[in-house]
Every structure is written in structure tokens, then in C-alpha cells.
Amino acid sequence: MSVKNKLTMLFKNIDSTSLEDLPKKGLKIGVKFDNNFLGIILDKSKVDIVDSLDRMDNEIVTDEISLNEFLEGKKSLIDLIIDGKILLRGKLSNLLKIISGISNESFKLGLEESNICKVLKAVFEGICNRNDEILKQIRNFNAAFQFSDFQGNECCLDISGGRFAVTEGRCNVRPTASISAEREVWNKIFRGEENIGIIAMNGEAKIEGNLIQAFKLKTIIDKIL
């Protein structure tokens, strides 16, 4: 079976009624791989598969080999994003909503299995560094943010020279702000179920340091999660 047919069958089997927090207007997602295109229009009542879309909430650009590796569970979504094999435009949480509605145990998102540093590397280096709108927003933004999950996993996000860089461990410089939360709380943020601002107000996340710069980082995260 061709990759396009595999993808079509998976999309058609999505149970849209089971999807939580689906936007009222629905979602339009396009998948480009090599010379192929497949569009999905998803709302609470039905799923439509189309050959073209004039507007997309998300666009996924990849190649047939990488897409097939994901469909067969050989590589996780997080790994493919980090490796530059999948380019994602739009919110990562939208894609996770779609995948959650597909009954296929072979998929590997890599969200639960990866440490916080690996997921943040996918978000900032794999997605943000390939998003022209976000890169324009950080052109004059220089900061370092320390992240922790209270389980000994720490990583540093360095924003300088108009790029994002994520490294494991403590920041080599004094961080602009530190953001800490339990791993399950981070997973809620990555899945788009909560945002850092609300979680901080609820006391589920601890933010220390320059709150103004931390809020600026939040506005960036809100664009992709």
C-alpha cells in the first residue's frame, strides 16, 4: 500500500467526536511529502479528505521515507522534528489532537518517552528555528532560560543571534529566568492543554527571575503549543 493510501485510511478512521478541545471552526491540516499533498478538514461531526486547501491551520512538510517511518513506528515524531525530517507550521498541539484520534498503536510521538530537554529541543530548534515569523520576533531578544522538571532533568534555552539553542544541564550564564514544573505539567503544556501563564497562576509551575522576559517567551510558546 502506498504511503498516501495509508495516510488517507488513517485520516478516514479518525473519531472526531472523541477529540477534546477541538476549535469550533474545526481544523484544516495539509500534509506535503515529495510531490504529494493530502488535506484533512476536521470538525466535531465529520472528517473530509481533500486534494487541496486554500488555507491551513497546520502544514506538515516531509518526505515519503520519513513519513513512512513515522507511520510504521520506526521513528518518533519528536525525533523526526529534531532531525529536520518533518517541518511543522502551526501549533504542535493541533497535530497531537489529530494523532490522539487515530487508533494506531504503532505511532510514536516521543512525548512521554523523551526527557524535557529533548522535547524542548524539538520545539525550539526543530520548529521555532524554522519559523520565519518567530525568528523575526526574537531578532533583538537575547536571554537564557533554565528549565527543570523537579526530577533532576534540567536544560538551558539560549536565545541569541536570532536563533534558539537548547542544551542539557545548567545554563553557563546566569539565567534570565528559571521555569520549573512536574513532568506531567510540562506534558500538558506540550499537548496544548494548558499554558505556562495559567499553570504559574495555579501554582503548578514556579517561575523565578525576570518575569517580563519570561512573559515574552510565553508569547512565543503560545504560537506553537
N, C-alpha and C positions, 0 to 999 in steps of 0.2 A: 504494500500500500504506500502511495506517495505521502510525503510529509504534509502536503496541502490537504489531502483527504483525511489524514489523521487529525489535523487541526480542525477541520470542518466538523468531523464527527464529535470531537471533544466539545466544541462550542455548542453544537446542537443538543448535547446531553446536559448542558448546564441547567440546574434547577434554580431559576431566577427568583422563585418565591421564597427560597431559603436564605437568600443573601441579605445580610443586615446592613443598615446604613447606606443603602443604595440611593444615590441622589434622585429626587423626584423627577427630574428631566431624563433620567437614565444615563447610560454611559455609551460612548462611541469609541471603540478601540480599533486601531488598524495595525496589522502585522505585515511588515515587508521583509521578505527573505529572498535574496538573489533577485530574480526578475518576477517574483510572485507577490501578490497582495491579497490579503483576506481581511475583511472588515466585520466587526460584530457590533450590533446595536442591541443593547441590553436594557430592559426595564423590568418592572415587577411582574408584568403579565406575559412577556414573551421574549424570545431571542431570535433575532434576524441575522442571517449571514449574507453579506453583500460583497460585490467585487470592487466597489469604490466608495469613498466617503469624502464629502466636501469639507467637513470639519471633524476633528478628532479630539477627545479628551485625553487620550493616550496614543502614542505611536511607539511601536516596538520595531526596531530595525536590527536584523541579524542575518545570518547566512543559513542555508539549509542544513549543513552539517551540525552547527551549534544548536539549532532549533531541535533537530532530531535527537541530539544528545540529551537535551532537557526533557523532551517528551518520553524518552526511554529511561529516564532516571540515572543516566550515566554522569551527568554533571548538574550541580545545583544552580538555581537562579543567581544566588549571591556570587558564586564562583565565576559564572559566565559574565556577570556585570563587571567584576573586578578585572577579569582577563580582557575586557574590551570587546567581547564577542556579542554582547547584547547592548544596544543603545536604547535607553528608555527616555522618552519625552512625556512629561506629565507626572502625575502622582504615582509613586510606587504602591501606595495603599490601594489604588484602584485595581492594579494588576493582581494584588493579593486577594482582593474581593472576588475577582473573576475565578482565580485558581481555586479558591475555597469552595466554589460552587460546582467544581468538576470532580466526579467520583473516579479518581485515578490515584492509586496508592504509590505509583512509580515516581510521581513528581517529587523532586527535592528542592524545596525553597531555600534551605540552608539557614533559615532564620533561627530556628530553635537550636540547631547543632553548632552554629558558629558563635565564637565569643564576641563580645561587644565591639572589640576593635575591628574585627573582620567585617561586621555588618556596617559599621561607620565608614570603613574604607570603601565599601560598595556604594554607600550613599553619597559620600563627599567626593571621592576620587573617581568612582565609576559613573556617577550620574551628574553631580554638580559641575565637575570639571569639563563636562561635555555639553553644558547648557549655557549658551551664549548670554541669555538674559541674566542668569545668576552671576556669571563671571563679570558682566558689566557692573552688577550691583556691588561687587567686592573689589573693584578696581583700586580704590583708595582705602580699603579696610584691611588693617594689619592687627592680628590678635592671635592668642594661643588659648585654647580651651582644654581643660583637663576633665576627662570623663571617667566615671567609676561605677561599678555595679554592686559594691559592698561585698564582693566575693573574691577580692584580690585581683580582679581584672581591671586594668587601667590602660588608658590610651590618651594620646595627645592629638588634638586637631590644630594644625598650624595654618593660618590664613595669611599669606604674604605674596607679594608679586602678582596678585590677581589669580592665585591658584590655591587649592586645598591640598593638604598633605596630612595623612593620618599615620601615626607611628605608635607601636606598643610601648607601654610603660609611662613613666612620668615625663612631663614636659622638661626640656632642657633649660627653659627660661621660666621666670615667674609667670604663671598663667593669668590671663586677663580675668577669667572666671572659671570656677570649678562646678561641674554638674554631676550629681550622684543620685542614683536610684537603684532599686532592686531590679534584677534582670527581667522579671515578668512585667514590671512597669515599663522598662525600655521596649519590650516586645509590643506592648500596647501602643507605644509611640510609633514604632516602626510600621505597625499594621494600620496606623491612622485612626485607631480607636480613641486615642486621647492626644492632647498636645501638651508640650512642656509647660506652657503657662498655667493651664488648668491643674495639671499634676503638681506643680510647685505650690499653687494656692491651697491644694488639698493636703499638702504636707507629705506627698508621696515622693517628691524629688527635693533634693537640697541644692540650692544654688548659692554660691558664695563668690564675692569679688565684684567686678564691675557689672551691675545689673543692666545698665544701658546697653553695653556691648553684648551681653547675654541676650537681651531682647532683640537686638539686631540679628543675632544668629538664629533666634526663634523665627523671625520673619522669613529667613532663607529656608529653614527646615519645613515651614508650613507650605512652601511651594511644591515640595516633593513628597511629603508624607501625609 
